[in-house]
Amino acid sequence: MSTGFDPLAATCPAPLTEDERVLLGHGSGGRLMAELLADLTPRLGAPATEDAALVTTGAPEIVVSTDGFVVTPRFFPGGDIGSLAVHGTVNDLAMRGAVPVALTLAYIVEEGLPLEELRRVTASVAAAARACDVPVVTGDTKVVGRGAADGLYVTTTGVGVRLPGAHVSAAGGRPGDAVLLSGPIGLHGVTILSTREGLGFETGIASDSRPLHRLAAAMITAGSCGVHALRDPTRGGLSAALNELAAASGVGVELDEPAVPVPPEVAAACDLLGLDPLHVANEGCLVAFVDPARAGAVLSAMRARPEGAQATRIGTLVAGHPGRVIMRTLVGSTRVVDLLVGEQLPRIC
Amino acid sequence: MSTGFDPLAATCPAPLTEDERVLLGHGSGGRLMAELLADLTPRLGAPATEDAALVTTGAPEIVVSTDGFVVTPRFFPGGDIGSLAVHGTVNDLAMRGAVPVALTLAYIVEEGLPLEELRRVTASVAAAARACDVPVVTGDTKVVGRGAADGLYVTTTGVGVRLPGAHVSAAGGRPGDAVLLSGPIGLHGVTILSTREGLGFETGIASDSRPLHRLAAAMITAGSCGVHALRDPTRGGLSAALNELAAASGVGVELDEPAVPVPPEVAAACDLLGLDPLHVANEGCLVAFVDPARAGAVLSAMRARPEGAQATRIGTLVAGHPGRVIMRTLVGSTRVVDLLVGEQLPRIC
C-alpha cells in the first residue's frame, strides 16, 4: 500500500496531536496508517486514492508508482527484498491497467553490509525485472553509518503505459459487481513472520511474490470496460484492500467466507498466532470488482494463466453499507471485516 | 550522483573481493563508489552514464530519475531533507534537458520520529514541488523499528518530458567546448558539515539547494544543439562531475583555477578542515560543455536568471588527456583534479 490511498478521508479520523510520534503501527496498512496519511497527504495536494498515479503527458497515458521495501529477513522462501521490490512495483502499475516500461532502483545501505549480499540482491532485481520484461533504467546508492539502517532498504519506482481500454480505478466499483480473487491469501505474511521468528511454518509454504501485470492484462482483454477496479492486497491484507476499494467506490462488499481460499498452512499458523488471514499481507494475488455480465469471461481468462489458476469469486458489491466490508460466515452469521488499528506484522515488505 | 554513472568502466577497477563489506566511502561519489557501481550495474544490464534515464514510450520523450536522501541534519540553513529531495530529483531531470511533470515520494521512517517533524518535511516537499511547478503524484511510507533507521530517509523519483531540441548527454562533450559553471561551489557541503558538527561556518552561508530546470531550459533555448552536456556537481563535487563527463565524452578538461568561484567562507572552511572545494557537494549549480560558438549566448541566458547570475566560464575541453581533468593554477603550474578515493563528507544529501 502506498501513501496514495487515504480510506479515512471521508470518515474524519481524529486529528493527530502535536506531540505524537511515529509508531510501528503507522506503517501497518491499517487504521493508524490511514490516519497518518490523512494527516500528510493533504499537505502534498496529492490525489489520495491509488497506489499508482496517472501522469498526463499526452498519449500514451503514463502511470507511475513508488514503493519502499524494508522487509526482514531480506531472503525468504519464495523471494528476497530485490524480487519483492520489482514485483511490488510492477503490480502497483498493473492495478492501474498499465504495462511496465521502466523501473528505477534506489538503495540505502548500512555500512558493513557484505558486498556479496548487495550483489545477490542486485542480481535478483535484475532477474525479476527481466522476467517482467521491464528494464531497470537508473538508480541511486546511499551509504549510511553502522546502526543508521538495518542492512539494506530498497525503493523502486515504476513507469508504465496504460493499456488501451483499461478503465480500472479504485473508485470504479458498482453495486452488483462480482468480487474476484486471483489466488490463495496469507502466504507472504506467514512466510516472512515464520522465517523471521523461526516458527517453522515456512517449511511447507513460500511467499506468493510474483508479477501480476500479465494476469491483469488478460483480465482487461477478456473483460474490457467491465473490469472496474483492481487491487493487490499487500500490507493490511485482503481486508485493507477491500475496505479501501469499498470506500473509494462508495459501495459495500459482501464476502462469502467459505469462498475465500486460505491454504491450510496459513490457517494453522494464523490460528496459533492469533492472526486473521484477511489481515495478512500478500504479494502475488489481486482482487477485482467486475461487471457481473463479464465476470465469467474474466474468471476464465484468469484461470488460463498460472498466477490465476486458483482464481475464484469471493463476493458481491452491494449498495447498502457503503464503505463497509461484511463477511457471511460458514455458520450463516455476518461480521464486519475492518481495518486493523495498529501493527500486526511489521516489516513484511 | 546516481548509480547510473560508472566512470571507471573504461579503466578496469580492481575487482571487489568476495568478503568485502560496504564502507561509508562507497557512498562518496568518489573512486570507491565508482568501483561499487562498476561491480553492480553490469548485473542490472543498465546503461551506466547518466543520472536520469530516457524511456522510450513514443513521443514525447520521457526521462526518469531517482535519488535517495539521507542527509543529516535534516534541517539546515538553506533547506531541509524535503526540499533537497525535490531539488535533487528535478535537477537530475534538468541535466537531461527534461522538464519535470511528476514526482513520487517514498519515506522510510524510524519509529519514534516526532510526527511534527514528518509534517514539516512533507510541507517542505510540497512547497518545493509547487515552486518547481511539478505535482507529487504518489508516494509510500514504511516505518521501521527504533534503531533501524536514523529518523527519516526520503527517496524521490522524477518523471520528465524532454525539451524539443535538447540533445544533452554525458557523452556529448567535444574538444574546444567551453566549460561553463552556473554559480559558486562548495556551499551545500560546507553548510551541512558545519551545521552537523557545530563548527559555526554556517552562520555566514547557506546551502545552494534550488531547482535548475528553468536555468537548463533557458540554456538549451539559447544554445540549441550547442549545449552538449550538463551535470549538477552534487556528491563528489565539481571534481566528480567533470571527471564523469570527461570520461563519458572521451575528452580532457582544462580548468582555469582563478575562474572557479569559491566563496570566501567556503575557502576558509575548506582550509581549516583540509577539504578541497572541488570535492565538496553542491545542490544548486550546474556545469555545462557548450559549443564555443554558442557559449556567449548561453552565458548571457544563464546570467539573465537569478540561479545563473554568477555564471562564468571556467575552462575548455581538449583532445589531449581524454578522461582527465587538469587545473591551471594561479601560479601557472598544472595539477590533476582527481576523484577522491573514499568518503570526505558522509550523508551530505
Interface residues (C-beta under 8 A of the other chain):
Chain A: M1 S2 T3 G4 L16 E18 D19 E20 R21 V22 L23 L24 G25 H26 G27 M33 L36 L37 D39 L40 T41 R43 L44 G45 A46 P47 E50 D51 A52 A53 L54 V55 T56 T57 G58 A59 P60 I62 V64 S65 T66 D67 G68 F69 V70 V101 A102 T104 L105 A106 Y107 I108 V109 E110 E111 G112 L113 P114 L115 E116 L118 R119 T122 A123 V125 A126 A129 R130 P135 V136 V137 T138 G139 D140 T141 K142 V143 V144 G145 G147 A148 A149 D150 Y153 T155 T157 V159 V161 P346 R347
Chain B: M1 S2 T3 G4 L16 E18 D19 E20 R21 V22 L23 L24 G25 H26 G27 M33 L36 L37 D39 L40 T41 R43 L44 G45 A46 P47 E50 D51 A52 A53 L54 V55 T56 T57 G58 A59 P60 I62 V64 S65 T66 D67 G68 F69 V70 V101 A102 T104 L105 A106 Y107 I108 V109 E110 E111 G112 L113 P114 L115 E116 L118 R119 T122 A123 V125 A126 A129 R130 P135 V136 V137 T138 G139 D140 T141 K142 V143 V144 G145 G147 A148 A149 D150 Y153 T155 T157 V159 V161 P346 R347 C349
